[in-house]
Amino acid sequence: MSYQSPCNQSPCPQASPITTAPTQVYNNIYHPQAQPIIHPIEVINQHHCVPVPQHYYTCSVKDVMVSTDRRSMRGKRR
């Protein structure tokens, strides 16, 4: 059975502290730095000839003389 003093104090005297070399902890902090990146764009206009039908109409007028002779019309009516 181990000995315990009142108020849970150890019967042993307190040991002297030991100081070790400091532990180094690195906290990496990153800061954004603008880095320009240039993307050159070249626009090339290509022109192509494409045939498109266009319809044109011509009109001609022709005068024809018609006889109004009643004798020539009688034969055609019958």
Buried (B, 14 or more C-beta within 10 A) or exposed (E): EEEEEEEEEEEEEEEEEEEEEEEEEEEEEEEEEEEEEEEEEEEEEEEEEEEEEEEEEEEEEEEEEEEEEEEEEEEEEE
